[in-house]
């Protein structure tokens, strides 16, 4: 019995290993270059360093084990196109989908779920970042240039942000901590929860459109504030600490929390 159990455990370990694959690449980029990441599910973790390079590590992992798991991982491609001015990284399931539509097309659901892709990225703090995602866990650290994030129902955790942030989500959970308010930022959600943490001494102007069912909770007192309300929409605007870059908030029935750090 012990010998049979050992064989089964080893077989399971081998199967698990075959259901995971890793892609690594490091490419040069200008300090003010642009990095684009297009992915679907898994995670994206971005940290900064002093090098004029972007380090990319992508771990591809089967969503569930079935007879097609290894092929699904194998057929998930990480497409990287780069120049010193622009780097594009994309999770590409086209090969996997073509296989589904081909030999196994009549049993399309039998090939299981799309694999996860877990990205770990290191890049210059001064480079611009744009992420397009569906439902990944996104973590961003200490970016100083403009950052754009579009996700349907992923989560976003950002810390030490100094550049402008343009973020759009449908129903995800977001927390962004600004180290400084140096540029205009915009947050839009349909029914998500968004926490925005701002230094207590930072000056900015709030422009909030809260729809009919949106909420805004704020730790800040606003000077020369105005409130807009109609049967269909409500809004709020005002200056904090003498004003500054605009912080624009848009929602239909989500919740914004503006927190004093």
N, C-alpha and C positions, 0 to 999 in steps of 0.2 A: 504493500500500500504506500509506504514512504517513497519507494523508488518511482512509482507511478505518479505520485503527487509532485515530486521533483521534476520529472519530465514535463508535466503539464505546466508548471510554473515557468520553466525555461522556454517552453513553446510560446507561452503568453508573453514573456519578455521579448522574444524575437519578433513576434507579431507586432507588439507595441513599437519596437524600434523601427520596423519597416513602415509604420504609419506616421512617422515624423521625419521631416527633412529640413535642412538649414541652408540658407543662402547668405553669403558674406561678400561685401564689396566696400572699398574705400575709394572715393573719387575727389579730385580737387575742385574747389569752388571759390569764387571771389568773395571777399568779406561781405559785400552787399548783394550777393547772388540770391537766387530764388529757388526754393525747394518745394516741390509739389508731391503730395502723397494721396493716392486714390486707392481706397481699400473698402472692404465690405464688413467683415466681422473678425474679432480677435482683439488686438490691442495695438496702440501706437504710443511708445514712450520716447519723448524727445528731450535730450539734455544738451547743454552747450559746453564747448571747450575752446581753447585758444588757437587750435590748428585751422588752417585754411583748407579744410577737408570736411567731407561728410562721410561718416562711418555708418554703414547699413548692415544690420543683422536682421534677417527675416526667418522666423521659425514657422514652418508649415506643419500643422497637426490635424489629424483626422477628427471630425466632429464626433463620430461614433464609429465603433468597430463593426464592420460587416465584410462580406466577401470582396467588396469593391473599395475598401478604405485605402489600401496601398496604392491602387491606381488613381484614386481621387487626389491623393497627396502628390503623386508623381506628375499628374496632369495640371496641377495648380502652378502657374508660372509667376515669377516676380520679374516684371519688365523694368529695366533701368536704362534710361537714356540721359546722357549727361554732357554738359559743356561747362566751362568756367563760370558762365553767367546763369545757367539754369540746369536743375536736376529734376527729373521726373521719375517717380517710383509708382508702379501700379500693380495691384493684385489682379491677375488675369486668369479667369476661369473658362475662357473660350474653348480651350482644348478639351477640357472636361465636358463642357456642354455639347461640343461636337460629337464626342463619344456617346453621350446619352442619346443624341438625336440619330446617331448612326446605327451601329449594330444593336444597341439596346433601346432604340427609340420607342418601340412599342411597349417597353416596360420602363418608361422614363423614371418613375419614382423608385425603382429598385436599386439605383446606384448610390443611394444615401444622401446625406447632407453635404453641402459645400464645406471644405476644410476651413479651420481657423488659420489666420496668419497673425503672428505676434511680431511686431516690429520694434527694434531698439535702434534709435537714431542718435548720433552725436553730430552737432553742426555748429558753425560760428554763431555767436549770439546776435551779431549784426545782420545776419542773412534773413530774408523774408521767408515765411512759412505759410503754406496753404494745404489744408487737409480736407478731402472729400470722403465721407464715410457713411455707412448705414447704421451699424450697431456695435461699434468697437468701444473699448475702454481707452480713453485718450489721456495721457499725462504729459504736461508741458512744463519746462523749467527755464526761468530767467532769460526769456527772449526780449531783445531790445528793439527789434524792428517790427514792422507790421505783421500781424498774424491773422489768418482767416481759417475758420473751422466751420464746416457744414456737415451735420450729422442728423440722421433721422431720429434714432432713439438710443444713441450711444451716450456714454458718460464722459464728462470732461473735467479734469482737475489741472489747473494751471497755477503756478506760483512764481513770484518775483517778476511779473510782467512789467516792462517799462515802455514798450511801444504800443501802438493802437491795436485793439482787438476787435475783429468783426466776426461774430459768432451767430450761427443760425441752427436751431434744432426744432424738431417737431414736438417731442415729448421726453427728451432726455433730462438728466440731472447734471447740473453744471456748477462748478465753484471756481472762480477766477480771483486770484489775489494779485493786485497791482502793487508794485514797489514804488511807482510814480505814475502820475497822470500827465504824460508828455504829448499825447496825441488823441484825436477824436476816436471814440470807440462806439460800437453798435452791437446790441444783443437783441435777437428776435427768437421767440418761441411761441408755439401754438398753445400747448398746455404743459410745458415743462416747469421745472423748479430751477431757478438761477440765483446763486449767491455771488455777489460782487463785493470784494473786500478792497477798500480804498484807504490810503494813509489819512489820518485825521486832519493833517495840515494841507492836503491837496486841494487846489482850486479847480473847479469844473462847473459846467452848466448841465443840468439834467433836462432832458426832453423825453417824457414818457407818454406813450400811447397805450392804454391798458384795455382797450376793447370794452366789452360789456361786463365780462366776468373776471378780468385780470386783477391781481393784487400787487401792491407795492408796499413793503415795509422798509423804513429807512431809519438809520441811526443819526442822520444828519439834519440840521436845521437849515432851511432855505431862505435866502434873502430875496425880496421882490418876487415871491412865488405866485404862480397863478394856477388855477385848477379849471380844467375844461370838462364839461359833462353834457351829454345829450342822451336821448333814449337808446342810441346804438353804441356810443363810445364814451370813454372818459379819458382824461389825460392830465398831466401835471408837468410843470416846468419851473425852473428856478436856479439861482446861482448858489454855489457853495464856496465859502472862503474867497469871495470876490470874483468868482467865475473863472473860466479857462476853457480848455477843450471840451467839446460836447460829448456827453454820455447819453446815447440814444437807446431807449428801451421800447420794444414793440411786442405785444402779446394779444391773444384773444381771451384765453382763460387760464393762463399760467400765473406763476408767482415769482416776483423779483424781491430779493432781499438785499438792500444796500447797507453794507456793514462797515463800521469805523474800526480800522486797525490801529 
